[in-house]
Amino acid sequence: MLSLLALLLLAPPSDTTKHPVVVIVRHAEKASETERDPSLSDLGRARAAALDSALVDAHVVAILVTQYKRTAETAAPIAARHHLTPIVVPTDGGVATHAAAMARLARTFDGVVLIVGHSNTLMPIAAALGAAKFPDLCDKSYSLLFTVVPASTSASLLRSHFGTPDAPGAESCAAMTPK
């Protein structure tokens, strides 16, 4: 008994630090530009399926979305595949507050976390996770996928694409100029 206690006391502490890998995407194409909370278009549903295919081997452990149905609909195929219920993180309080809340929650998981946000929230969320700051996305940009590996000092950020390519010029809008 004493030797077991000594072994426990001398053993290095277990690692309780979480190690998330955060995948951040914008919601897929919406059916209406005029509705406040539109559903996805047919193209958007196809992009959501493409996101599921892109992350098929990712072993997603959590999905974070906003209160808008287009984010939940974008995440739905992945949620179904992994038997997950997306966690709603409201956008109340502004972009900075929302980004901080998303980053704080993502850091509580160990594994791949999918965040589905909006054109003006993706880069603030990546920055809140420690990645370099980038301008907001253009309104017609839907194919970008950012993978962030948070670290204590600065995060690694990988930019890639999924699904059908965006329309020509989708990344050269006024929002892409440095602010």
Long-range contacts (C-beta under 8 A, 24 or more apart in sequence): 18-107, 18-108, 18-109, 18-110, 19-110, 19-111, 20-106, 20-107, 20-108, 20-109, 20-110, 20-111, 20-112, 20-113, 20-150, 21-111, 21-112, 21-113, 21-147, 21-148, 21-149, 22-106, 22-112, 22-113, 22-114, 22-115, 22-129, 22-147, 22-148, 22-149, 22-150, 23-55, 23-58, 23-60, 23-112, 23-113, 23-114, 23-115, 23-145, 23-146, 23-147, 23-148, 24-115, 24-117, 24-122, 24-125, 24-126, 24-145, 24-146, 24-147, 24-148, 25-51, 25-74, 25-114, 25-115, 25-116, 25-117, 25-122, 25-144, 25-145, 25-146, 25-162, 26-116, 26-117, 26-118, 26-119, 26-122, 26-137, 26-141, 26-142, 26-144, 27-68, 27-70, 27-71, 27-73, 27-74, 27-116, 27-117, 27-118, 27-142, 28-70, 28-73, 28-74, 28-142, 28-163, 29-142, 30-70, 37-68, 37-69, 37-70, 38-69, 38-70, 39-69, 39-70, 39-73, 40-70, 40-73, 40-74, 43-164, 44-70, 44-73, 44-74, 44-142, 45-73, 46-163, 46-164, 47-74, 47-142, 47-143, 47-162, 47-163, 47-164, 48-73, 48-74, 48-75, 48-76, 48-77, 49-77, 50-162, 50-163, 50-164, 51-77, 51-78, 51-145, 51-162, 51-163, 52-77, 52-78, 52-81, 53-162, 54-145, 54-162, 54-163, 55-112, 55-114, 56-81, 58-112, 58-114, 59-111, 59-112, 60-84, 60-111, 60-112, 60-113, 60-114, 61-109, 61-110, 61-111, 61-112, 61-113, 62-87, 62-106, 62-109, 62-111, 62-113, 62-114, 63-87, 63-113, 63-114, 63-115, 63-116, 64-89, 64-102, 64-105, 64-106, 64-113, 64-114, 64-115, 64-116, 65-89, 65-115, 65-116, 66-90, 66-91, 66-98, 66-116, 66-117, 66-118, 66-121, 67-91, 68-118, 71-116, 71-117, 71-118, 72-116, 74-116, 75-114, 75-116, 78-114, 86-116, 91-118, 91-121, 95-120, 95-121, 95-124, 96-124, 98-124, 98-125, 99-124, 99-125, 99-127, 99-128, 100-128, 102-128, 103-128, 103-129, 103-150, 104-128, 106-150, 107-150, 119-175, 122-146, 126-155, 126-157, 129-155, 130-154, 130-155, 131-155, 131-156, 131-157, 132-157, 135-175, 135-176, 135-177, 135-178, 135-179, 136-175, 136-176, 137-175, 137-176, 138-170, 138-171, 138-172, 138-173, 138-175, 138-176, 139-173, 139-175, 140-166, 140-167, 140-169, 140-170, 140-173, 141-166, 141-170, 141-171, 141-173, 142-166, 142-170
